[in-house]
Structure formats: structure tokens, C-alpha cells
Amino acid sequence: MRFARLAAVVLLALIGTVVVAPLVAGAAPTPTEPRPDAVPLSTVDAVILGAVEGITEYLPVSSTGHLLVTERLLDIGTGDDKAATDSYTVVIQLGAIVAVLGIFWQRFMSMAGGLVGRDEDGRNSLIAVVVAFIPAGIIGKLFGDSVKEHLLSPTPVAITWIVGGLIILLFVAQQSRLTTRIESVSEIGVRNAAIIGVAQTLALIPGTSRSFVTILAAMLLGVNMATAVEFSFLLGFVTLSAATALELVQNGDTLVDTFGVVSPLVGIAVAAVTAFLSVKFMIDWLNKRGLAVFGWYRLAVGAAAVVLIATDRI
């Protein structure tokens, strides 16, 4: 069954890339080859970035931070290709989007039924997801570029990794005091969804992690862990879809001019497979062991980033 789902995710990713490629390429004057003065993105680099995106996107560890450090270590995205690289790391989120679509297919079908009045639980789930998306959609549009300009650098990311790790460990230490009263996405409701949505806006700060703030916010509101994780993934699907679509419209031509079409497609496909595996891992891990390991991981990767910054490696 797991192999069948993985195969379905790969197929959806390939179909998605076939659909997206003409849309991106159509905006560029020379869609099949990068411009002569561009710095090419090798297949190895495309695979690495796709894997980093897929593995970290839905874990509470910040995919943005990991991609930034990876780019610096690979020595890409720091010169004339910076704008294209920034677009690349957003567009390959399509793979992570497809992965969640494959894993939570039944939930999406339920929400589709709710949209046409055939599934009350699906309707309630859909309303909650849409309400939770609105704050990030508005704040991201208004302040996203400014936040990226001032905070998307190794030092803020390292600090946020460490602070986030401490918060997770503090949360875990107090978790037994929480009262769980919501056990389904359809029970979250508009008020709680709005609060989770406001919390998601904190993820605009590089290094924070969207899943980190949405899962913790949901659990603090009385949502059990399994439901909090599922809602975070569903909300991520909508948020990432909107961000990817906007990036394609605004900067698709720059991406294709610089890197061509093949590298983005490779990144999307790799991100789809690795995100599928990562999401399955996270669901299984949290059901058995909880969030603590991610707190310790954030402290470790934050400390490693501090060392790399101090030694001028990133």
C-alpha cells in the first residue's frame, strides 16, 4: 500500500511538472536553455535542493533555513543568480504539495464533497483550512518581501532555530498539563482556525517553521497531536500552493531564463518523493515519540550554523 501511494505521488508529481513546465516556460523568451551569462544549476545541486525541500518542508525545523544554508554551502544563489535561486526554492515546493495531496487524498475528497454540500465534516474542515490561511495570505502579501530582505540570512536563521528548539522543549515539558478536547479537523472551528492562522504568520520569519507554529498553536488550543499535525499539513497544502502559484506568475521567466526547465522539474520530482517519505515518518514518529527530538535537532543545527557563520563558511 505504501509503495502504491508513493508511486501515485511520483505520477502526480510528473503530471504536475508537465502541466507547470509550459506555464513557466511560456513566460520566458528562451524556455529550453538558460541565458548565456547565467550560472547553471547542476543536476546534483537540483537533486540536493529538492531533497532538502522535501525532507524539511513539513517537519518543524524550517525548510527555508535549511535551503538557505544548503545554498551557501553549495555556493549558489549568492551572485547574479540569487533571484532565480530564490524562485527555484519556492517553485520546487510543488513536489511537497503533491506529496500531501497523495497522502491525504481522502480528506481532500471529503472537503470537495463539503464544497458542494454533500459532506458536513468536509465542509467544516474546508472552512477551517480557508480561515486559517487568510491571515498568512494577507500578511505574507504585505510584508513577505520586506521580511525576506531583512531577515533571510544565516544569522537570523541560526538564532531562530535555537529559540524554536528551546520553545519546543519547554512545550514538551509542559505538554502533560494540556487538555485535549478536539479530535478531528472538522471540530476545529472558525475561532480556533483563525488563531492558528495568525500563529502561522510567524513562519514568515526565516528559521521559524510553519509546521512548528501551527502544530503548537493547535495543541495549545486543545487539539490532539494527530489532528494538529493533519491540520498543519492541510493548511500547508493551501499556503504552499498559493506561494508557488504567485512565484510562478511573478518570477517564472527569471527562473527559466537562468536555470532552464530541466533543473526545476528534477527538484520538484525529488521534493515529491522525499516529502512523501518525510510526512509518513513524521506521522509515525509523533504518534510514538512526540516533538522533543525536533527541539534537540533545532538546537544542534542552530549551533552548527553558528559555527559555520563564525568560520565564514556560510
URZINOR-V973222 format. One record per residue. N is the residue number from 1. NEAR is the number of other ideal C-beta (glycine too) atoms within 12 Angstrom. Layout:
n: {N:N}
near: {NEAR:NEAR}
This chain:
n: {1:2:3:4:5:6:7:8:9:10:11:12:13:14:15:16:17:18:19:20:21:22:23:24:25:26:27:28:29:30:31:32:33:34:35:36:37:38:39:40:41:42:43:44:45:46:47:48:49:50:51:52:53:54:55:56:57:58:59:60:61:62:63:64:65:66:67:68:69:70:71:72:73:74:75:76:77:78:79:80:81:82:83:84:85:86:87:88:89:90:91:92:93:94:95:96:97:98:99:100:101:102:103:104:105:106:107:108:109:110:111:112:113:114:115:116:117:118:119:120:121:122:123:124:125:126:127:128:129:130:131:132:133:134:135:136:137:138:139:140:141:142:143:144:145:146:147:148:149:150:151:152:153:154:155:156:157:158:159:160:161:162:163:164:165:166:167:168:169:170:171:172:173:174:175:176:177:178:179:180:181:182:183:184:185:186:187:188:189:190:191:192:193:194:195:196:197:198:199:200:201:202:203:204:205:206:207:208:209:210:211:212:213:214:215:216:217:218:219:220:221:222:223:224:225:226:227:228:229:230:231:232:233:234:235:236:237:238:239:240:241:242:243:244:245:246:247:248:249:250:251:252:253:254:255:256:257:258:259:260:261:262:263:264:265:266:267:268:269:270:271:272:273:274:275:276:277:278:279:280:281:282:283:284:285:286:287:288:289:290:291:292:293:294:295:296:297:298:299:300:301:302:303:304:305:306:307:308:309:310:311:312:313:314}
near: {9:17:13:13:26:24:17:23:40:29:21:33:39:24:21:35:34:19:19:37:31:19:26:43:29:19:24:30:14:19:25:20:19:30:23:10:12:26:28:22:37:20:20:17:32:35:28:31:45:42:32:39:47:44:34:42:51:48:43:48:41:47:43:41:47:38:41:41:39:36:34:28:22:27:18:33:31:20:16:17:30:27:27:38:39:33:37:50:53:44:48:54:46:48:51:53:43:44:46:45:36:35:36:34:21:20:32:30:19:27:32:19:21:25:20:14:11:15:21:19:22:27:22:29:38:36:29:42:45:28:28:43:35:26:30:37:29:17:24:30:20:14:20:30:20:15:25:26:15:15:27:32:28:36:25:30:40:35:27:37:43:30:26:42:36:21:29:37:24:17:30:27:16:15:24:11:13:21:13:21:17:30:18:24:40:30:28:41:25:20:18:33:39:26:28:46:39:26:35:42:31:32:42:37:34:36:41:38:43:47:48:45:40:46:45:38:35:43:40:25:32:24:36:26:32:26:34:45:39:41:50:49:43:44:46:45:40:36:42:44:29:27:39:38:23:22:35:35:21:22:31:34:26:31:44:37:32:38:46:31:35:25:42:50:38:34:47:49:39:39:50:45:37:37:48:41:31:36:43:31:26:39:29:15:23:32:18:14:16:26:38:23:23:37:32:24:30:38:27:19:35:34:19:25:37:23:17:22:23:14:11:9:16:27}
